[in-house]
Amino acid sequence: MKDIDFIGIGTPKCGTSWLAECLKEHPQIKMPKREFKYFNDHYQFDLSGFKEHYELIPNDFITGEYSSSYILSKESMQRINNHFPKVKVILVIRNPIDRAISQYKYYIHNIKRENEYSFKKALTTKSYYHYTLKGLYAQHLKNVYEIFPKENVYIILYDEIKNNPNKVIKELYSFLGVNSSFLPEKLNKVVNPTKSDTKLAPHLLLSLKKWRKEKYVSSAFLLLCLRVVTKAYKIVLPIMEKTGLTKNKNIVIIEPEALDEIYNKYFKKDILELENLTGYNLNHWKRVD
């Protein structure tokens, strides 16, 4: 296979699914249909499991991959650079407070990973990493610039995607060297949105999984019963959601004091460093004391 031309490295819940879909639609671009996090989870030195996606692609196409978690792993980015030192790197960043809220709600409603309906309480659990450290863009960007040539790194603000998606895509296509006049069908559509609020899903589903891991659940029969109930609940849950049996728009609590806490503890200094690194004016991300 020839070297891939670009790779998207982040950031989760910053519009990366939309961006990847717009890239896939371009007739001059070829990339895998899904985010498979090869350099995180499936890496092999000979690129087995990766190169197979590109071997049959003619050389006149632009090729790439997008996995939004690469930016969180310096090791993964180093692997990418070792194999593809000239690759163009794409990164999307978003107001870290907004990104944290979006991640939190996504974990509750979409993938059933979070069962704390109070954001303040969620920050006291091991989940805090997903709502805080993932948004330390300056910290991550320093690693990016340490590994990749700065001129090969293309940064997009989520604000620009919301305000002028046409301009964002046109300029990105130009950066990649493909026809910038092409308009993808997904241009003005929402991709991978957070689902509506649900009440029963995360608490019961995650509780079932948790009980199965508890030491006091030692009976093989009880474990089997929990496993069966969990599978049955997963089957019934979509029906409950469609019929409105689990909807309750007042269940998720985003406490202002929790947002102030993570801003002052994690993001305030990082935003200032990010401005110095990128030259962007990010005053609209800053919270008034």
C-alpha positions in Angstrom: 0.0 0.0 0.0 1.0 3.6 -0.6 1.3 5.9 2.4 -2.0 7.3 3.6 -2.4 11.1 3.0 -4.3 12.2 6.1 -5.4 11.0 9.5 -8.0 12.5 11.8 -6.9 12.3 15.5 -9.6 14.0 17.5 -11.3 15.2 19.5 -14.3 13.1 20.7 -17.7 14.9 20.7 -16.4 17.8 18.6 -18.1 17.1 15.3 -15.6 14.4 14.2 -18.3 12.0 13.0 -19.8 14.7 10.8 -16.4 15.6 9.5 -15.5 12.0 8.7 -18.7 11.5 6.8 -18.0 14.6 4.7 -14.6 13.2 3.9 -15.9 9.8 2.9 -18.4 11.3 0.5 -15.8 13.1 -1.6 -15.2 11.2 -4.9 -11.4 11.7 -4.7 -11.1 10.3 -1.1 -11.1 6.7 0.1 -11.2 5.8 3.7 -12.6 3.0 5.9 -16.3 3.1 6.6 -15.9 3.0 10.3 -13.6 4.4 13.0 -11.6 1.4 14.0 -8.9 2.9 16.2 -6.2 0.8 14.6 -3.2 2.6 16.1 -4.8 2.5 19.6 -6.2 -1.0 19.9 -5.2 -3.2 17.0 -1.7 -2.1 16.0 0.8 -4.5 14.4 4.2 -3.4 13.3 3.6 -4.8 9.8 0.3 -2.9 9.7 -1.7 -6.1 9.2 -5.3 -5.4 9.7 -4.8 -1.8 8.4 -3.1 -2.1 5.0 -5.8 -4.4 3.8 -8.2 -1.5 3.7 -6.0 0.4 1.2 -4.2 -2.2 -1.0 -6.8 -2.2 -3.8 -7.2 1.6 -3.9 -5.7 3.2 -7.1 -2.9 5.6 -6.4 -4.7 8.6 -7.8 -7.1 8.7 -4.8 -6.4 10.5 -1.5 -6.5 8.0 1.4 -6.9 8.5 5.1 -8.5 7.4 8.4 -10.3 9.2 11.2 -10.3 7.9 14.8 -11.1 10.7 17.3 -9.2 9.1 20.2 -5.7 9.1 18.7 -5.0 12.5 20.2 -5.4 11.0 23.7 -2.5 8.6 23.1 1.0 9.9 22.5 2.1 6.4 21.7 -0.6 6.0 19.0 0.4 9.2 17.4 4.1 8.2 17.4 3.1 4.9 15.7 1.3 6.9 13.0 4.3 9.2 12.4 6.7 6.2 12.3 4.9 4.7 9.4 3.6 7.9 7.7 5.9 10.8 8.5 4.4 13.0 5.8 0.8 12.4 6.8 -1.5 15.4 7.1 -3.2 15.6 10.6 -6.7 16.8 11.2 -7.9 17.9 14.6 -11.3 19.5 15.7 -11.5 21.3 19.1 -14.6 22.6 20.9 -15.3 24.7 24.0 -14.2 22.1 26.6 -17.2 22.8 28.9 -19.6 22.1 26.0 -17.6 19.1 25.0 -17.7 17.7 28.5 -21.5 18.1 28.7 -21.9 16.5 25.3 -19.7 13.6 26.3 -21.6 13.2 29.6 -25.1 13.1 28.0 -23.8 10.8 25.2 -22.5 8.3 27.8 -25.9 8.4 29.5 -28.3 8.2 26.6 -26.4 6.6 23.7 -24.0 4.0 25.0 -25.3 3.5 28.6 -21.9 4.0 30.1 -22.8 6.6 32.8 -25.4 6.1 35.5 -25.0 9.3 37.5 -27.6 11.8 36.5 -25.9 14.5 38.5 -22.9 15.9 36.6 -21.4 17.0 39.9 -21.5 13.4 41.2 -20.2 12.0 37.9 -17.1 14.1 38.4 -16.3 12.3 41.7 -16.2 8.9 39.9 -13.6 7.4 37.6 -15.6 8.9 34.7 -14.2 12.3 35.5 -11.4 11.6 33.0 -13.8 11.7 30.1 -15.2 15.0 31.1 -12.0 16.8 32.0 -8.7 15.5 30.7 -10.1 14.9 27.2 -10.7 18.6 26.9 -7.1 19.7 27.8 -6.4 20.6 24.2 -3.2 22.5 24.8 -1.7 19.6 26.7 -2.6 17.2 23.8 -1.5 19.7 21.1 2.0 19.9 22.6 2.3 16.2 22.0 1.0 16.6 18.5 3.5 19.3 17.6 6.3 17.3 19.2 5.5 14.4 16.8 4.2 15.9 13.6 5.5 18.9 11.6 3.4 21.9 12.6 2.7 22.8 8.9 1.0 19.3 8.5 -1.5 19.9 11.4 -4.9 21.3 10.5 -7.0 22.5 13.3 -10.8 23.2 13.0 -12.9 25.0 15.6 -16.3 23.3 16.3 -17.7 26.9 16.4 -16.9 27.2 12.7 -18.6 23.9 11.9 -21.8 25.2 13.5 -21.6 28.6 12.0 -20.3 28.0 8.5 -19.9 24.3 7.6 -19.6 25.0 3.9 -16.5 27.1 4.5 -15.0 24.5 6.8 -15.4 21.7 4.3 -14.2 23.8 1.4 -11.0 24.8 3.2 -10.4 21.3 4.5 -10.7 19.8 1.0 -8.3 22.4 -0.2 -5.8 21.5 2.5 -6.0 17.8 1.4 -5.6 18.8 -2.3 -9.0 17.6 -3.6 -11.7 19.4 -5.5 -13.0 22.0 -2.9 -16.2 22.8 -4.8 -17.7 19.4 -4.0 -20.7 19.6 -1.6 -21.3 16.4 0.5 -24.8 15.4 1.3 -24.0 15.4 5.0 -22.9 19.0 4.9 -26.0 20.4 6.8 -27.0 17.3 8.7 -26.3 16.1 12.2 -24.2 12.9 12.5 -24.1 10.7 15.6 -26.3 13.0 17.8 -26.9 12.4 21.5 -30.3 10.7 22.0 -33.1 12.2 24.0 -33.1 11.9 27.8 -34.1 8.6 29.2 -34.7 7.6 32.8 -34.6 3.9 33.2 -32.0 2.8 30.7 -28.6 3.6 32.2 -29.5 3.0 35.9 -31.0 -0.5 35.4 -28.7 -1.6 32.6 -25.5 -0.6 34.4 -26.7 -1.8 37.7 -27.3 -5.3 36.2 -23.8 -5.3 34.8 -22.4 -4.1 38.1 -24.2 -6.8 40.1 -22.8 -9.5 37.9 -19.3 -8.4 39.0 -20.0 -8.2 42.7 -18.2 -10.7 44.9 -21.3 -11.6 46.8 -23.0 -12.8 43.5 -21.2 -16.1 43.6 -24.0 -18.5 42.6 -23.7 -19.7 39.1 -27.5 -19.8 38.8 -27.8 -16.2 40.0 -25.2 -15.1 37.6 -27.0 -16.8 34.8 -30.3 -15.2 35.8 -28.6 -11.7 35.8 -27.1 -12.4 32.4 -30.4 -13.4 30.9 -32.2 -10.4 32.4 -29.5 -8.1 31.1 -29.9 -9.5 27.5 -33.7 -9.3 27.8 -33.6 -5.7 29.0 -31.3 -4.7 26.1 -33.9 -6.2 23.7 -36.8 -4.4 25.3 -35.1 -1.1 25.9 -35.3 0.3 22.2 -39.1 -0.5 22.3 -39.5 1.3 25.6 -37.6 4.3 24.2 -39.6 4.5 21.0 -42.9 4.4 22.9 -41.8 7.1 25.3 -41.8 4.9 28.4 -38.4 6.0 29.5 -38.4 9.7 28.5 -38.0 12.3 31.2 -36.4 15.6 30.2 -35.8 16.7 33.7 -33.5 13.9 34.9 -30.1 15.1 33.9 -28.7 17.8 36.2 -25.8 20.0 35.0 -24.9 22.0 38.1 -23.4 25.4 37.3 -21.0 25.0 40.3 -19.7 21.8 38.7 -19.0 23.6 35.5 -17.2 26.4 37.4 -15.2 23.8 39.2 -13.9 22.0 36.1 -13.3 25.3 34.3 -11.1 26.7 37.1 -9.4 23.4 37.9 -8.7 22.1 34.4 -9.6 24.4 31.5 -8.9 28.0 32.4 -5.1 27.7 32.2 -5.2 25.3 29.3 -7.3 27.7 27.2 -4.7 30.4 27.7 -2.0 28.0 26.6 -4.0 26.9 23.6 -4.3 30.5 22.5 -0.5 30.9 22.6 0.0 27.6 20.7 -2.5 28.4 17.9 -2.9 32.1 17.8 -6.7 31.8 18.1 -8.8 34.2 20.1 -10.8 31.9 22.5 -12.5 34.6 24.6 -15.9 33.0 23.9 -14.7 29.9 25.7 -13.8 31.7 28.9 -16.1 31.9 31.8 -16.6 35.2 33.7 -15.4 35.0 37.3 
